[in-house]
Amino acid sequence: MSKILVKSVEQNINYLNSGEVKSGYLLRPVRYTTIEAEDLINTIANNSYVPRAFVSASLYGIVDSIENLLLNGHSISLPNLGILSLSCESTVAKTPADAGLSQFKKLNINFRPATELREKLNTVDLELDGVWKCLDLSAKDKVYQRITTNHDGVELPNGDGDEVVEPNNPNGDNNNQGGGTSGGGGFEG
């Protein structure tokens, strides 16, 4: 069984119907690091009987092929993971005369998870790793303060209330390695 740490993080929330912006707390998965290709290659080689050189050549060949196929208009089905495809972001044309390439904004890569992966998401255990208040919601580089912690499944107020960290390291811990972003202990907020 898998376990994911989540944090409740304060952020601005736009209410589309009213245009009003309020702050609120939303759960975000804790993302520790980005697993680089070399680490992935070593993990695969260590967990299989395939030599590291073969894993490396295969991985880079697969990545090049996926990139080439996507950029030439194909969708890619990855077994038990999902489907990668492209979509267009564009403006709305109100008449056929306005329709055309001038509507184009940018291409996006979409990932649609496979049924197997979606089902596995339903079996992941979640553990709360605290509640984080943003000290200035209007700042570009946000600074967060942990206002509660989690101990044995029970949320407790922080003892001193002065743990302030930059957004690229809200754990206050660079030694915590797992899977997610390159910020080391970071979260998206």
DRENPA-3360 file (N, C-alpha, C; in nm, 2 decimals, always signed):
BEGIN
1 = MSKILVKS = +0.08/-0.12/+0.00/+0.00/+0.00/+0.00/+0.09/+0.12/+0.00 ~ +0.05/+0.22/-0.08/+0.13/+0.35/-0.09/+0.07/+0.45/+0.01 ~ +0.16/+0.54/+0.05/+0.12/+0.65/+0.14/+0.17/+0.78/+0.08 ~ +0.09/+0.88/+0.08/+0.12/+1.02/+0.03/+0.10/+1.12/+0.15 ~ +0.20/+1.20/+0.17/+0.19/+1.31/+0.27/+0.12/+1.42/+0.20 ~ +0.03/+1.49/+0.26/-0.04/+1.61/+0.21/-0.03/+1.72/+0.31 ~ -0.03/+1.84/+0.26/-0.03/+1.96/+0.35/-0.15/+2.04/+0.31 ~ -0.21/+2.11/+0.41/-0.32/+2.20/+0.39/-0.25/+2.34/+0.38;
9 = VEQNINYL = -0.26/+2.40/+0.26/-0.19/+2.53/+0.24/-0.28/+2.64/+0.21 ~ -0.26/+2.76/+0.27/-0.34/+2.87/+0.24/-0.30/+2.93/+0.11 ~ -0.40/+2.97/+0.03/-0.38/+3.03/-0.10/-0.50/+3.11/-0.14 ~ -0.48/+3.20/-0.24/-0.60/+3.28/-0.29/-0.68/+3.19/-0.37 ~ -0.81/+3.20/-0.36/-0.91/+3.13/-0.44/-1.00/+3.22/-0.51 ~ -1.01/+3.21/-0.64/-1.09/+3.30/-0.73/-1.23/+3.23/-0.74 ~ -1.33/+3.30/-0.71/-1.47/+3.25/-0.73/-1.51/+3.31/-0.86 ~ -1.52/+3.22/-0.96/-1.55/+3.26/-1.10/-1.68/+3.33/-1.12;
17 = NSGEVKSG = -1.78/+3.29/-1.06/-1.91/+3.35/-1.08/-1.92/+3.49/-1.03 ~ -1.85/+3.52/-0.91/-1.86/+3.65/-0.86/-1.74/+3.74/-0.89 ~ -1.63/+3.67/-0.93/-1.50/+3.74/-0.95/-1.43/+3.78/-0.82 ~ -1.49/+3.73/-0.71/-1.43/+3.76/-0.58/-1.31/+3.67/-0.55 ~ -1.21/+3.72/-0.48/-1.09/+3.65/-0.44/-1.09/+3.64/-0.29 ~ -1.08/+3.52/-0.24/-1.07/+3.50/-0.09/-0.96/+3.40/-0.07 ~ -0.91/+3.40/+0.05/-0.81/+3.30/+0.09/-0.88/+3.18/+0.15 ~ -0.82/+3.06/+0.13/-0.87/+2.94/+0.19/-0.76/+2.84/+0.19;
25 = YLLRPVRY = -0.78/+2.73/+0.26/-0.68/+2.62/+0.27/-0.72/+2.50/+0.18 ~ -0.62/+2.46/+0.10/-0.64/+2.35/+0.01/-0.53/+2.24/+0.03 ~ -0.57/+2.12/+0.02/-0.47/+2.01/+0.03/-0.38/+2.00/-0.09 ~ -0.25/+1.98/-0.07/-0.16/+1.97/-0.18/-0.07/+1.85/-0.14 ~ -0.03/+1.76/-0.23/+0.06/+1.65/-0.20/+0.20/+1.71/-0.18 ~ +0.27/+1.66/-0.08/+0.41/+1.69/-0.06/+0.49/+1.63/-0.17 ~ +0.57/+1.72/-0.24/+0.65/+1.67/-0.35/+0.80/+1.69/-0.31 ~ +0.87/+1.59/-0.30/+1.01/+1.59/-0.24/+1.11/+1.63/-0.34;
33 = TTIEAEDL = +1.13/+1.56/-0.45/+1.23/+1.58/-0.55/+1.18/+1.54/-0.68 ~ +1.25/+1.58/-0.79/+1.23/+1.53/-0.92/+1.33/+1.41/-0.94 ~ +1.28/+1.30/-0.98/+1.36/+1.19/-1.01/+1.42/+1.21/-1.15 ~ +1.55/+1.23/-1.15/+1.62/+1.25/-1.28/+1.63/+1.12/-1.35 ~ +1.66/+1.13/-1.48/+1.67/+1.01/-1.57/+1.78/+0.91/-1.52 ~ +1.89/+0.96/-1.47/+2.00/+0.87/-1.43/+1.95/+0.79/-1.30 ~ +1.88/+0.86/-1.21/+1.83/+0.79/-1.10/+1.72/+0.68/-1.13 ~ +1.64/+0.72/-1.23/+1.54/+0.62/-1.28/+1.60/+0.50/-1.34;
41 = INTIANNS = +1.70/+0.53/-1.43/+1.78/+0.42/-1.49/+1.84/+0.33/-1.39 ~ +1.91/+0.38/-1.29/+1.97/+0.30/-1.18/+1.86/+0.22/-1.11 ~ +1.75/+0.28/-1.08/+1.64/+0.21/-1.01/+1.59/+0.09/-1.09 ~ +1.57/+0.12/-1.22/+1.52/+0.01/-1.30/+1.63/-0.10/-1.31 ~ +1.75/-0.07/-1.33/+1.86/-0.17/-1.35/+1.87/-0.25/-1.22 ~ +1.86/-0.18/-1.10/+1.88/-0.25/-0.97/+1.76/-0.34/-0.94 ~ +1.64/-0.31/-1.00/+1.52/-0.39/-0.97/+1.49/-0.49/-1.09 ~ +1.58/-0.51/-1.18/+1.56/-0.60/-1.29/+1.70/-0.67/-1.32;
49 = YVPRAFVS = +1.69/-0.76/-1.41/+1.81/-0.83/-1.46/+1.86/-0.77/-1.58 ~ +1.82/-0.65/-1.62/+1.86/-0.58/-1.74/+1.98/-0.49/-1.71 ~ +2.09/-0.50/-1.78/+2.21/-0.42/-1.76/+2.18/-0.27/-1.77 ~ +2.24/-0.19/-1.69/+2.22/-0.05/-1.68/+2.23/+0.02/-1.82 ~ +2.33/-0.02/-1.90/+2.35/+0.04/-2.03/+2.23/+0.01/-2.12 ~ +2.17/-0.11/-2.11/+2.05/-0.14/-2.19/+1.93/-0.06/-2.15 ~ +1.92/-0.04/-2.02/+1.81/+0.04/-1.96/+1.82/+0.18/-2.01 ~ +1.95/+0.24/-2.00/+1.97/+0.37/-2.04/+1.94/+0.40/-2.19;
57 = ASLYGIVD = +1.99/+0.31/-2.27/+1.96/+0.32/-2.42/+1.82/+0.31/-2.45 ~ +1.75/+0.22/-2.38/+1.61/+0.20/-2.40/+1.53/+0.32/-2.36 ~ +1.56/+0.37/-2.24/+1.48/+0.49/-2.18/+1.50/+0.61/-2.28 ~ +1.62/+0.64/-2.32/+1.64/+0.76/-2.40/+1.58/+0.74/-2.54 ~ +1.58/+0.61/-2.59/+1.51/+0.58/-2.72/+1.36/+0.60/-2.71 ~ +1.30/+0.55/-2.59/+1.16/+0.57/-2.57/+1.12/+0.71/-2.56 ~ +1.20/+0.79/-2.48/+1.17/+0.93/-2.47/+1.17/+1.01/-2.60 ~ +1.28/+0.98/-2.68/+1.29/+1.04/-2.81/+1.17/+1.01/-2.90;
65 = SIENLLLN = +1.13/+0.88/-2.90/+1.02/+0.84/-2.98/+0.89/+0.90/-2.94 ~ +0.86/+0.91/-2.81/+0.74/+0.97/-2.76/+0.74/+1.12/-2.80 ~ +0.85/+1.19/-2.78/+0.85/+1.33/-2.82/+0.82/+1.35/-2.97 ~ +0.89/+1.27/-3.05/+0.87/+1.28/-3.20/+0.73/+1.25/-3.24 ~ +0.67/+1.14/-3.18/+0.53/+1.10/-3.21/+0.43/+1.21/-3.17 ~ +0.45/+1.26/-3.04/+0.36/+1.37/-2.99/+0.37/+1.49/-3.08 ~ +0.49/+1.53/-3.12/+0.50/+1.65/-3.19/+0.46/+1.64/-3.34 ~ +0.43/+1.52/-3.38/+0.37/+1.49/-3.51/+0.23/+1.45/-3.51;
73 = GHSISLPN = +0.16/+1.48/-3.40/+0.01/+1.47/-3.39/-0.04/+1.34/-3.34 ~ +0.04/+1.25/-3.29/+0.00/+1.12/-3.24/-0.03/+1.12/-3.09 ~ -0.12/+1.04/-3.04/-0.14/+1.02/-2.90/-0.06/+0.89/-2.87 ~ -0.01/+0.89/-2.74/+0.08/+0.77/-2.70/+0.01/+0.70/-2.58 ~ -0.02/+0.57/-2.60/-0.07/+0.50/-2.49/+0.04/+0.42/-2.42 ~ +0.06/+0.45/-2.29/+0.16/+0.39/-2.21/+0.09/+0.28/-2.12 ~ +0.12/+0.16/-2.14/+0.05/+0.05/-2.07/+0.05/+0.07/-1.91 ~ -0.07/+0.06/-1.86/-0.10/+0.07/-1.71/-0.07/+0.21/-1.66;
81 = LGILSLSC = -0.03/+0.31/-1.74/-0.01/+0.45/-1.70/-0.12/+0.54/-1.75 ~ -0.13/+0.55/-1.89/-0.23/+0.63/-1.95/-0.19/+0.68/-2.08 ~ -0.26/+0.78/-2.13/-0.24/+0.83/-2.27/-0.19/+0.97/-2.26 ~ -0.08/+1.00/-2.34/-0.03/+1.13/-2.36/-0.08/+1.18/-2.49 ~ -0.13/+1.31/-2.50/-0.18/+1.37/-2.62/-0.16/+1.52/-2.61 ~ -0.17/+1.58/-2.73/-0.16/+1.73/-2.73/-0.30/+1.79/-2.74 ~ -0.32/+1.91/-2.69/-0.44/+1.99/-2.71/-0.40/+2.13/-2.74 ~ -0.49/+2.21/-2.80/-0.46/+2.35/-2.83/-0.53/+2.44/-2.73;
89 = ESTVAKTP = -0.47/+2.54/-2.69/-0.53/+2.65/-2.61/-0.55/+2.76/-2.71 ~ -0.68/+2.81/-2.72/-0.71/+2.91/-2.82/-0.82/+3.01/-2.77 ~ -0.83/+3.12/-2.84/-0.94/+3.21/-2.82/-1.06/+3.16/-2.89 ~ -1.18/+3.21/-2.85/-1.30/+3.17/-2.91/-1.33/+3.26/-3.03 ~ -1.36/+3.20/-3.14/-1.41/+3.27/-3.26/-1.56/+3.27/-3.26 ~ -1.62/+3.39/-3.28/-1.76/+3.39/-3.27/-1.83/+3.37/-3.41 ~ -1.75/+3.38/-3.51/-1.80/+3.36/-3.65/-1.70/+3.28/-3.73 ~ -1.75/+3.21/-3.84/-1.65/+3.14/-3.92/-1.55/+3.23/-3.98;
97 = ADAGLSQF = -1.58/+3.35/-4.01/-1.48/+3.45/-4.06/-1.37/+3.48/-3.97 ~ -1.40/+3.47/-3.83/-1.29/+3.49/-3.73/-1.21/+3.37/-3.70 ~ -1.26/+3.25/-3.75/-1.19/+3.13/-3.71/-1.06/+3.11/-3.80 ~ -0.96/+3.06/-3.73/-0.83/+3.03/-3.80/-0.71/+3.03/-3.71 ~ -0.59/+3.03/-3.77/-0.47/+3.02/-3.69/-0.45/+3.14/-3.59 ~ -0.52/+3.25/-3.62/-0.51/+3.37/-3.53/-0.56/+3.34/-3.39 ~ -0.65/+3.24/-3.38/-0.70/+3.20/-3.25/-0.60/+3.13/-3.16 ~ -0.50/+3.07/-3.22/-0.40/+2.99/-3.14/-0.33/+3.07/-3.03;
105 = KKLNINFR = -0.32/+3.01/-2.91/-0.24/+3.06/-2.80/-0.12/+2.97/-2.78 ~ -0.14/+2.84/-2.75/-0.03/+2.75/-2.73/-0.08/+2.61/-2.73 ~ +0.02/+2.51/-2.75/-0.01/+2.37/-2.74/+0.02/+2.33/-2.59 ~ -0.06/+2.23/-2.55/-0.05/+2.17/-2.41/-0.03/+2.02/-2.43 ~ +0.04/+1.96/-2.33/+0.05/+1.82/-2.33/-0.05/+1.77/-2.22 ~ -0.14/+1.68/-2.26/-0.24/+1.62/-2.17/-0.20/+1.48/-2.13 ~ -0.23/+1.44/-2.01/-0.21/+1.30/-1.96/-0.35/+1.25/-1.91 ~ -0.40/+1.15/-1.96/-0.52/+1.08/-1.92/-0.48/+0.95/-1.85;
113 = PATELREK = -0.49/+0.94/-1.72/-0.45/+0.82/-1.66/-0.53/+0.69/-1.70 ~ -0.46/+0.58/-1.70/-0.53/+0.45/-1.73/-0.62/+0.41/-1.62 ~ -0.71/+0.33/-1.65/-0.81/+0.28/-1.54/-0.73/+0.22/-1.43 ~ -0.63/+0.14/-1.46/-0.55/+0.07/-1.36/-0.49/+0.17/-1.26 ~ -0.43/+0.28/-1.31/-0.37/+0.38/-1.23/-0.47/+0.45/-1.15 ~ -0.58/+0.49/-1.21/-0.69/+0.56/-1.14/-0.74/+0.47/-1.02 ~ -0.75/+0.34/-1.04/-0.80/+0.25/-0.94/-0.70/+0.25/-0.82 ~ -0.57/+0.25/-0.86/-0.47/+0.24/-0.75/-0.47/+0.37/-0.67;
121 = LNTVDLEL = -0.50/+0.49/-0.73/-0.51/+0.61/-0.66/-0.61/+0.60/-0.55 ~ -0.72/+0.52/-0.57/-0.82/+0.50/-0.46/-0.77/+0.42/-0.34 ~ -0.66/+0.36/-0.36/-0.61/+0.27/-0.25/-0.49/+0.34/-0.17 ~ -0.45/+0.46/-0.21/-0.34/+0.53/-0.15/-0.38/+0.59/-0.01 ~ -0.31/+0.56/+0.09/-0.33/+0.62/+0.22/-0.28/+0.76/+0.22 ~ -0.35/+0.86/+0.29/-0.31/+0.99/+0.30/-0.27/+1.02/+0.45 ~ -0.17/+1.10/+0.47/-0.13/+1.14/+0.60/-0.11/+1.29/+0.60 ~ -0.17/+1.37/+0.69/-0.16/+1.51/+0.70/-0.02/+1.55/+0.76;
129 = DGVWKCLD = +0.05/+1.63/+0.70/+0.18/+1.68/+0.75/+0.17/+1.83/+0.79 ~ +0.06/+1.87/+0.84/+0.05/+2.00/+0.89/-0.03/+2.10/+0.81 ~ -0.06/+2.21/+0.87/-0.13/+2.32/+0.80/-0.04/+2.44/+0.79 ~ -0.03/+2.50/+0.67/+0.06/+2.61/+0.65/-0.01/+2.74/+0.61 ~ +0.02/+2.85/+0.68/-0.04/+2.98/+0.66/+0.06/+3.06/+0.57 ~ +0.01/+3.12/+0.47/+0.09/+3.21/+0.39/+0.10/+3.35/+0.46 ~ +0.22/+3.40/+0.48/+0.24/+3.52/+0.55/+0.20/+3.64/+0.47 ~ +0.20/+3.63/+0.33/+0.16/+3.75/+0.25/+0.11/+3.69/+0.12;
137 = LSAKDKVY = -0.02/+3.68/+0.11/-0.09/+3.61/-0.01/-0.07/+3.70/-0.14 ~ -0.03/+3.82/-0.13/-0.01/+3.91/-0.25/+0.13/+3.90/-0.30 ~ +0.22/+3.85/-0.22/+0.36/+3.84/-0.26/+0.39/+3.74/-0.37 ~ +0.48/+3.77/-0.46/+0.51/+3.68/-0.57/+0.58/+3.56/-0.52 ~ +0.69/+3.58/-0.43/+0.75/+3.47/-0.37/+0.70/+3.45/-0.23 ~ +0.61/+3.36/-0.21/+0.53/+3.34/-0.09/+0.62/+3.27/+0.02 ~ +0.59/+3.32/+0.14/+0.66/+3.26/+0.26/+0.55/+3.20/+0.34 ~ +0.57/+3.07/+0.39/+0.47/+3.00/+0.47/+0.52/+2.97/+0.61;
145 = QRITTNHD = +0.42/+2.97/+0.70/+0.45/+2.94/+0.84/+0.36/+2.82/+0.88 ~ +0.42/+2.71/+0.93/+0.35/+2.60/+0.98/+0.27/+2.64/+1.11 ~ +0.14/+2.62/+1.10/+0.06/+2.66/+1.22/+0.01/+2.54/+1.30 ~ +0.01/+2.42/+1.24/-0.02/+2.30/+1.31/+0.07/+2.19/+1.25 ~ +0.09/+2.09/+1.33/+0.17/+1.97/+1.29/+0.08/+1.85/+1.31 ~ +0.13/+1.74/+1.26/+0.05/+1.61/+1.28/+0.14/+1.51/+1.36 ~ +0.09/+1.46/+1.46/+0.17/+1.36/+1.54/+0.08/+1.24/+1.57 ~ +0.11/+1.12/+1.52/+0.04/+1.00/+1.54/-0.11/+1.02/+1.50;
153 = GVELPNGD = -0.13/+1.09/+1.39/-0.27/+1.11/+1.34/-0.35/+1.21/+1.41 ~ -0.29/+1.28/+1.51/-0.36/+1.39/+1.58/-0.29/+1.52/+1.55 ~ -0.37/+1.62/+1.51/-0.32/+1.75/+1.48/-0.29/+1.82/+1.61 ~ -0.17/+1.88/+1.62/-0.14/+1.96/+1.74/-0.09/+2.10/+1.70 ~ -0.12/+2.20/+1.78/-0.07/+2.33/+1.74/+0.09/+2.33/+1.76 ~ +0.15/+2.41/+1.68/+0.30/+2.42/+1.69/+0.33/+2.48/+1.82 ~ +0.44/+2.43/+1.88/+0.48/+2.48/+2.01/+0.52/+2.63/+2.01 ~ +0.61/+2.67/+1.92/+0.66/+2.80/+1.92/+0.59/+2.89/+1.81;
161 = GDEVVEPN = +0.54/+2.83/+1.71/+0.47/+2.90/+1.60/+0.56/+2.99/+1.52 ~ +0.69/+2.97/+1.52/+0.78/+3.05/+1.45/+0.85/+2.98/+1.33 ~ +0.80/+2.87/+1.29/+0.87/+2.80/+1.18/+0.83/+2.86/+1.05 ~ +0.92/+2.94/+0.99/+0.89/+3.01/+0.87/+0.99/+2.96/+0.76 ~ +0.94/+2.92/+0.65/+1.02/+2.87/+0.54/+0.98/+2.93/+0.41 ~ +1.08/+2.93/+0.32/+1.05/+2.98/+0.18/+0.97/+2.87/+0.11 ~ +0.90/+2.91/+0.01/+0.81/+2.82/-0.06/+0.88/+2.70/-0.13 ~ +1.01/+2.72/-0.16/+1.08/+2.61/-0.23/+1.12/+2.50/-0.13;
169 = NPNGDNNN = +1.10/+2.53/+0.00/+1.14/+2.43/+0.11/+1.04/+2.44/+0.23 ~ +0.91/+2.42/+0.21/+0.82/+2.44/+0.32/+0.84/+2.33/+0.43 ~ +0.91/+2.22/+0.41/+0.94/+2.13/+0.52/+1.04/+2.18/+0.61 ~ +1.12/+2.28/+0.57/+1.24/+2.32/+0.65/+1.34/+2.20/+0.66 ~ +1.34/+2.11/+0.56/+1.42/+1.99/+0.57/+1.46/+1.96/+0.43 ~ +1.59/+1.97/+0.40/+1.65/+1.93/+0.27/+1.69/+1.79/+0.26 ~ +1.68/+1.71/+0.37/+1.72/+1.58/+0.37/+1.61/+1.48/+0.33 ~ +1.48/+1.53/+0.32/+1.37/+1.45/+0.29/+1.36/+1.42/+0.15;
177 = QGGGTSGG = +1.39/+1.30/+0.10/+1.39/+1.27/-0.04/+1.27/+1.18/-0.08 ~ +1.20/+1.21/-0.18/+1.09/+1.12/-0.22/+1.06/+1.13/-0.36 ~ +0.94/+1.19/-0.40/+0.92/+1.20/-0.55/+0.83/+1.32/-0.58 ~ +0.87/+1.41/-0.67/+0.78/+1.52/-0.71/+0.85/+1.63/-0.78 ~ +0.89/+1.74/-0.71/+0.95/+1.85/-0.77/+1.09/+1.86/-0.73 ~ +1.16/+1.95/-0.80/+1.31/+1.96/-0.78/+1.34/+2.05/-0.66 ~ +1.24/+2.11/-0.59/+1.27/+2.20/-0.48/+1.31/+2.14/-0.35 ~ +1.31/+2.01/-0.34/+1.35/+1.94/-0.22/+1.25/+1.97/-0.10;
185 = GGFEG = +1.16/+1.88/-0.08/+1.06/+1.90/+0.03/+0.95/+2.00/-0.01 ~ +0.94/+2.04/-0.13/+0.85/+2.14/-0.17/+0.71/+2.10/-0.20 ~ +0.62/+2.19/-0.22/+0.49/+2.17/-0.26/+0.44/+2.28/-0.35 ~ +0.34/+2.25/-0.42/+0.29/+2.34/-0.51/+0.19/+2.43/-0.44 ~ +0.20/+2.55/-0.44/+0.10/+2.63/-0.36/+0.07/+2.76/-0.42;
% end
